[in-house]
Amino acid sequence: MAPLATAGVLMVLVNIGFLVAGAMLTLFSLSLESSGWADC
């Protein structure tokens, strides 16, 4: 594969990873707040 294509695939994978991590963090904080563990 060309270096540019490899870099593009890596960028897409990194972006998907950030989206998944953000969604998991949001769901985790929401579940914590709904269960009463969060003090805010």
CHARMM internal coordinates of N, CA and C (Angstrom, degrees):
IC EDIT
DIST 1 N 1 CA 1.4766
DIST 1 CA 1 C 1.5266
ANGL 1 N 1 CA 1 C 109.97
DIST 1 C 2 N 1.3190
ANGL 1 CA 1 C 2 N 114.82
DIHE 1 N 1 CA 1 C 2 N 152.65
DIST 2 N 2 CA 1.4587
ANGL 1 C 2 N 2 CA 119.26
DIHE 1 CA 1 C 2 N 2 CA 177.99
DIST 2 CA 2 C 1.5286
ANGL 2 N 2 CA 2 C 109.69
DIHE 1 C 2 N 2 CA 2 C -74.12
DIST 2 C 3 N 1.3313
ANGL 2 CA 2 C 3 N 116.85
DIHE 2 N 2 CA 2 C 3 N 150.05
DIST 3 N 3 CA 1.4757
ANGL 2 C 3 N 3 CA 120.07
DIHE 2 CA 2 C 3 N 3 CA 179.52
DIST 3 CA 3 C 1.5250
ANGL 3 N 3 CA 3 C 112.53
DIHE 2 C 3 N 3 CA 3 C -56.04
DIST 3 C 4 N 1.3437
ANGL 3 CA 3 C 4 N 116.36
DIHE 3 N 3 CA 3 C 4 N -37.72
DIST 4 N 4 CA 1.4672
ANGL 3 C 4 N 4 CA 118.81
DIHE 3 CA 3 C 4 N 4 CA -179.79
DIST 4 CA 4 C 1.5202
ANGL 4 N 4 CA 4 C 110.89
DIHE 3 C 4 N 4 CA 4 C -65.73
DIST 4 C 5 N 1.3220
ANGL 4 CA 4 C 5 N 116.90
DIHE 4 N 4 CA 4 C 5 N -40.97
DIST 5 N 5 CA 1.4664
ANGL 4 C 5 N 5 CA 119.83
DIHE 4 CA 4 C 5 N 5 CA 179.95
DIST 5 CA 5 C 1.5257
ANGL 5 N 5 CA 5 C 109.97
DIHE 4 C 5 N 5 CA 5 C -65.51
DIST 5 C 6 N 1.3368
ANGL 5 CA 5 C 6 N 116.11
DIHE 5 N 5 CA 5 C 6 N -41.05
DIST 6 N 6 CA 1.4685
ANGL 5 C 6 N 6 CA 119.51
DIHE 5 CA 5 C 6 N 6 CA 178.88
DIST 6 CA 6 C 1.5152
ANGL 6 N 6 CA 6 C 110.67
DIHE 5 C 6 N 6 CA 6 C -62.91
DIST 6 C 7 N 1.3378
ANGL 6 CA 6 C 7 N 116.83
DIHE 6 N 6 CA 6 C 7 N -42.59
DIST 7 N 7 CA 1.4643
ANGL 6 C 7 N 7 CA 120.66
DIHE 6 CA 6 C 7 N 7 CA 179.27
DIST 7 CA 7 C 1.5255
ANGL 7 N 7 CA 7 C 110.37
DIHE 6 C 7 N 7 CA 7 C -63.80
DIST 7 C 8 N 1.3256
ANGL 7 CA 7 C 8 N 116.89
DIHE 7 N 7 CA 7 C 8 N -38.66
DIST 8 N 8 CA 1.4645
ANGL 7 C 8 N 8 CA 120.13
DIHE 7 CA 7 C 8 N 8 CA 179.69
DIST 8 CA 8 C 1.5159
ANGL 8 N 8 CA 8 C 111.41
DIHE 7 C 8 N 8 CA 8 C -64.76
DIST 8 C 9 N 1.3394
ANGL 8 CA 8 C 9 N 116.12
DIHE 8 N 8 CA 8 C 9 N -42.42
DIST 9 N 9 CA 1.4680
ANGL 8 C 9 N 9 CA 119.65
DIHE 8 CA 8 C 9 N 9 CA 178.73
DIST 9 CA 9 C 1.5214
ANGL 9 N 9 CA 9 C 110.10
DIHE 8 C 9 N 9 CA 9 C -64.23
DIST 9 C 10 N 1.3353
ANGL 9 CA 9 C 10 N 116.76
DIHE 9 N 9 CA 9 C 10 N -41.41
DIST 10 N 10 CA 1.4664
ANGL 9 C 10 N 10 CA 119.89
DIHE 9 CA 9 C 10 N 10 CA 179.45
DIST 10 CA 10 C 1.5220
ANGL 10 N 10 CA 10 C 110.78
DIHE 9 C 10 N 10 CA 10 C -63.02
DIST 10 C 11 N 1.3383
ANGL 10 CA 10 C 11 N 117.22
DIHE 10 N 10 CA 10 C 11 N -41.22
DIST 11 N 11 CA 1.4625
ANGL 10 C 11 N 11 CA 120.44
DIHE 10 CA 10 C 11 N 11 CA 179.97
DIST 11 CA 11 C 1.5236
ANGL 11 N 11 CA 11 C 110.47
DIHE 10 C 11 N 11 CA 11 C -63.83
DIST 11 C 12 N 1.3444
ANGL 11 CA 11 C 12 N 116.85
DIHE 11 N 11 CA 11 C 12 N -41.15
DIST 12 N 12 CA 1.4695
ANGL 11 C 12 N 12 CA 120.03
DIHE 11 CA 11 C 12 N 12 CA 179.09
DIST 12 CA 12 C 1.5258
ANGL 12 N 12 CA 12 C 110.18
DIHE 11 C 12 N 12 CA 12 C -63.55
DIST 12 C 13 N 1.3398
ANGL 12 CA 12 C 13 N 116.54
DIHE 12 N 12 CA 12 C 13 N -43.45
DIST 13 N 13 CA 1.4659
ANGL 12 C 13 N 13 CA 119.84
DIHE 12 CA 12 C 13 N 13 CA -179.86
DIST 13 CA 13 C 1.5186
ANGL 13 N 13 CA 13 C 110.61
DIHE 12 C 13 N 13 CA 13 C -63.73
DIST 13 C 14 N 1.3382
ANGL 13 CA 13 C 14 N 117.26
DIHE 13 N 13 CA 13 C 14 N -40.82
DIST 14 N 14 CA 1.4678
ANGL 13 C 14 N 14 CA 120.75
DIHE 13 CA 13 C 14 N 14 CA 179.44
DIST 14 CA 14 C 1.5194
ANGL 14 N 14 CA 14 C 110.33
DIHE 13 C 14 N 14 CA 14 C -64.45
DIST 14 C 15 N 1.3486
ANGL 14 CA 14 C 15 N 116.53
DIHE 14 N 14 CA 14 C 15 N -42.20
DIST 15 N 15 CA 1.4671
ANGL 14 C 15 N 15 CA 119.64
DIHE 14 CA 14 C 15 N 15 CA 179.79
DIST 15 CA 15 C 1.5229
ANGL 15 N 15 CA 15 C 111.05
DIHE 14 C 15 N 15 CA 15 C -63.97
DIST 15 C 16 N 1.3360
ANGL 15 CA 15 C 16 N 116.94
DIHE 15 N 15 CA 15 C 16 N -42.62
DIST 16 N 16 CA 1.4673
ANGL 15 C 16 N 16 CA 120.20
DIHE 15 CA 15 C 16 N 16 CA 178.23
DIST 16 CA 16 C 1.5279
ANGL 16 N 16 CA 16 C 109.79
DIHE 15 C 16 N 16 CA 16 C -62.97
DIST 16 C 17 N 1.3222
ANGL 16 CA 16 C 17 N 116.51
DIHE 16 N 16 CA 16 C 17 N -40.13
DIST 17 N 17 CA 1.4602
ANGL 16 C 17 N 17 CA 120.33
DIHE 16 CA 16 C 17 N 17 CA 178.96
DIST 17 CA 17 C 1.5146
ANGL 17 N 17 CA 17 C 111.41
DIHE 16 C 17 N 17 CA 17 C -61.35
DIST 17 C 18 N 1.3503
ANGL 17 CA 17 C 18 N 116.62
DIHE 17 N 17 CA 17 C 18 N -42.39
DIST 18 N 18 CA 1.4609
ANGL 17 C 18 N 18 CA 119.72
DIHE 17 CA 17 C 18 N 18 CA 178.92
DIST 18 CA 18 C 1.5201
ANGL 18 N 18 CA 18 C 110.92
DIHE 17 C 18 N 18 CA 18 C -65.43
DIST 18 C 19 N 1.3300
ANGL 18 CA 18 C 19 N 116.97
DIHE 18 N 18 CA 18 C 19 N -39.54
DIST 19 N 19 CA 1.4669
ANGL 18 C 19 N 19 CA 119.96
DIHE 18 CA 18 C 19 N 19 CA 179.54
DIST 19 CA 19 C 1.5237
ANGL 19 N 19 CA 19 C 110.55
DIHE 18 C 19 N 19 CA 19 C -63.88
DIST 19 C 20 N 1.3304
ANGL 19 CA 19 C 20 N 116.42
DIHE 19 N 19 CA 19 C 20 N -44.43
DIST 20 N 20 CA 1.4653
ANGL 19 C 20 N 20 CA 120.22
DIHE 19 CA 19 C 20 N 20 CA -179.88
DIST 20 CA 20 C 1.5273
ANGL 20 N 20 CA 20 C 110.07
DIHE 19 C 20 N 20 CA 20 C -64.75
DIST 20 C 21 N 1.3467
ANGL 20 CA 20 C 21 N 116.73
DIHE 20 N 20 CA 20 C 21 N -42.41
DIST 21 N 21 CA 1.4654
ANGL 20 C 21 N 21 CA 119.77
DIHE 20 CA 20 C 21 N 21 CA 179.91
DIST 21 CA 21 C 1.5199
ANGL 21 N 21 CA 21 C 110.49
DIHE 20 C 21 N 21 CA 21 C -63.68
DIST 21 C 22 N 1.3282
ANGL 21 CA 21 C 22 N 117.31
DIHE 21 N 21 CA 21 C 22 N -40.25
DIST 22 N 22 CA 1.4649
ANGL 21 C 22 N 22 CA 120.50
DIHE 21 CA 21 C 22 N 22 CA 179.11
DIST 22 CA 22 C 1.5187
ANGL 22 N 22 CA 22 C 111.53
DIHE 21 C 22 N 22 CA 22 C -65.32
DIST 22 C 23 N 1.3294
ANGL 22 CA 22 C 23 N 116.73
DIHE 22 N 22 CA 22 C 23 N -41.37
DIST 23 N 23 CA 1.4641
ANGL 22 C 23 N 23 CA 119.71
DIHE 22 CA 22 C 23 N 23 CA 179.17
DIST 23 CA 23 C 1.5276
ANGL 23 N 23 CA 23 C 110.65
DIHE 22 C 23 N 23 CA 23 C -65.72
DIST 23 C 24 N 1.3342
ANGL 23 CA 23 C 24 N 116.80
DIHE 23 N 23 CA 23 C 24 N -42.41
DIST 24 N 24 CA 1.4608
ANGL 23 C 24 N 24 CA 119.91
DIHE 23 CA 23 C 24 N 24 CA 179.17
DIST 24 CA 24 C 1.5213
ANGL 24 N 24 CA 24 C 110.76
DIHE 23 C 24 N 24 CA 24 C -63.60
DIST 24 C 25 N 1.3484
ANGL 24 CA 24 C 25 N 117.01
DIHE 24 N 24 CA 24 C 25 N -41.54
DIST 25 N 25 CA 1.4614
ANGL 24 C 25 N 25 CA 120.78
DIHE 24 CA 24 C 25 N 25 CA -179.94
DIST 25 CA 25 C 1.5199
ANGL 25 N 25 CA 25 C 110.50
DIHE 24 C 25 N 25 CA 25 C -64.79
DIST 25 C 26 N 1.3296
ANGL 25 CA 25 C 26 N 116.94
DIHE 25 N 25 CA 25 C 26 N -40.87
DIST 26 N 26 CA 1.4700
ANGL 25 C 26 N 26 CA 120.53
DIHE 25 CA 25 C 26 N 26 CA 179.54
DIST 26 CA 26 C 1.5267
ANGL 26 N 26 CA 26 C 110.43
DIHE 25 C 26 N 26 CA 26 C -64.91
DIST 26 C 27 N 1.3377
ANGL 26 CA 26 C 27 N 117.11
DIHE 26 N 26 CA 26 C 27 N -46.48
DIST 27 N 27 CA 1.4678
ANGL 26 C 27 N 27 CA 120.06
DIHE 26 CA 26 C 27 N 27 CA 179.32
DIST 27 CA 27 C 1.5217
ANGL 27 N 27 CA 27 C 110.61
DIHE 26 C 27 N 27 CA 27 C -63.40
DIST 27 C 28 N 1.3308
ANGL 27 CA 27 C 28 N 116.61
DIHE 27 N 27 CA 27 C 28 N -38.63
DIST 28 N 28 CA 1.4639
ANGL 27 C 28 N 28 CA 120.40
DIHE 27 CA 27 C 28 N 28 CA -179.59
DIST 28 CA 28 C 1.5227
ANGL 28 N 28 CA 28 C 110.80
DIHE 27 C 28 N 28 CA 28 C -64.65
DIST 28 C 29 N 1.3402
ANGL 28 CA 28 C 29 N 117.57
DIHE 28 N 28 CA 28 C 29 N -45.43
DIST 29 N 29 CA 1.4640
ANGL 28 C 29 N 29 CA 120.52
DIHE 28 CA 28 C 29 N 29 CA -179.74
DIST 29 CA 29 C 1.5243
ANGL 29 N 29 CA 29 C 110.61
DIHE 28 C 29 N 29 CA 29 C -67.04
DIST 29 C 30 N 1.3378
ANGL 29 CA 29 C 30 N 117.01
DIHE 29 N 29 CA 29 C 30 N -37.08
DIST 30 N 30 CA 1.4643
ANGL 29 C 30 N 30 CA 119.58
DIHE 29 CA 29 C 30 N 30 CA 178.51
DIST 30 CA 30 C 1.5248
ANGL 30 N 30 CA 30 C 110.66
DIHE 29 C 30 N 30 CA 30 C -65.40
DIST 30 C 31 N 1.3173
ANGL 30 CA 30 C 31 N 117.25
DIHE 30 N 30 CA 30 C 31 N -41.55
DIST 31 N 31 CA 1.4662
ANGL 30 C 31 N 31 CA 120.08
DIHE 30 CA 30 C 31 N 31 CA 179.84
DIST 31 CA 31 C 1.5213
ANGL 31 N 31 CA 31 C 110.12
DIHE 30 C 31 N 31 CA 31 C -67.34
DIST 31 C 32 N 1.3347
ANGL 31 CA 31 C 32 N 117.27
DIHE 31 N 31 CA 31 C 32 N -35.56
DIST 32 N 32 CA 1.4632
ANGL 31 C 32 N 32 CA 120.07
DIHE 31 CA 31 C 32 N 32 CA 177.62
DIST 32 CA 32 C 1.5225
ANGL 32 N 32 CA 32 C 110.30
DIHE 31 C 32 N 32 CA 32 C -65.04
DIST 32 C 33 N 1.3315
ANGL 32 CA 32 C 33 N 116.82
DIHE 32 N 32 CA 32 C 33 N -44.70
DIST 33 N 33 CA 1.4605
ANGL 32 C 33 N 33 CA 120.16
DIHE 32 CA 32 C 33 N 33 CA -178.95
DIST 33 CA 33 C 1.5280
ANGL 33 N 33 CA 33 C 110.86
DIHE 32 C 33 N 33 CA 33 C -65.40
DIST 33 C 34 N 1.3222
ANGL 33 CA 33 C 34 N 117.30
DIHE 33 N 33 CA 33 C 34 N -40.73
DIST 34 N 34 CA 1.4667
ANGL 33 C 34 N 34 CA 120.07
DIHE 33 CA 33 C 34 N 34 CA -177.61
DIST 34 CA 34 C 1.5257
ANGL 34 N 34 CA 34 C 110.72
DIHE 33 C 34 N 34 CA 34 C -69.95
DIST 34 C 35 N 1.3401
ANGL 34 CA 34 C 35 N 117.41
DIHE 34 N 34 CA 34 C 35 N -28.55
DIST 35 N 35 CA 1.4610
ANGL 34 C 35 N 35 CA 119.88
DIHE 34 CA 34 C 35 N 35 CA -179.97
DIST 35 CA 35 C 1.5228
ANGL 35 N 35 CA 35 C 111.12
DIHE 34 C 35 N 35 CA 35 C -86.53
DIST 35 C 36 N 1.3382
ANGL 35 CA 35 C 36 N 117.93
DIHE 35 N 35 CA 35 C 36 N -8.96
DIST 36 N 36 CA 1.4561
ANGL 35 C 36 N 36 CA 120.86
DIHE 35 CA 35 C 36 N 36 CA 174.87
DIST 36 CA 36 C 1.5182
ANGL 36 N 36 CA 36 C 114.12
DIHE 35 C 36 N 36 CA 36 C 90.35
DIST 36 C 37 N 1.3506
ANGL 36 CA 36 C 37 N 118.41
DIHE 36 N 36 CA 36 C 37 N 12.94
DIST 37 N 37 CA 1.4616
ANGL 36 C 37 N 37 CA 119.60
DIHE 36 CA 36 C 37 N 37 CA 179.44
DIST 37 CA 37 C 1.5213
ANGL 37 N 37 CA 37 C 111.75
DIHE 36 C 37 N 37 CA 37 C -79.70
DIST 37 C 38 N 1.3449
ANGL 37 CA 37 C 38 N 117.61
DIHE 37 N 37 CA 37 C 38 N -27.66
DIST 38 N 38 CA 1.4621
ANGL 37 C 38 N 38 CA 120.78
DIHE 37 CA 37 C 38 N 38 CA -178.35
DIST 38 CA 38 C 1.5262
ANGL 38 N 38 CA 38 C 109.76
DIHE 37 C 38 N 38 CA 38 C -79.68
DIST 38 C 39 N 1.3290
ANGL 38 CA 38 C 39 N 116.62
DIHE 38 N 38 CA 38 C 39 N 142.66
DIST 39 N 39 CA 1.4614
ANGL 38 C 39 N 39 CA 121.05
DIHE 38 CA 38 C 39 N 39 CA -179.34
DIST 39 CA 39 C 1.5180
ANGL 39 N 39 CA 39 C 112.36
DIHE 38 C 39 N 39 CA 39 C -89.92
DIST 39 C 40 N 1.3417
ANGL 39 CA 39 C 40 N 118.15
DIHE 39 N 39 CA 39 C 40 N -7.87
DIST 40 N 40 CA 1.4622
ANGL 39 C 40 N 40 CA 120.60
DIHE 39 CA 39 C 40 N 40 CA -178.92
DIST 40 CA 40 C 1.5248
ANGL 40 N 40 CA 40 C 109.79
DIHE 39 C 40 N 40 CA 40 C -93.43
END
COOR INIT
IC SEED 1 N 1 CA 1 C
IC BUILD
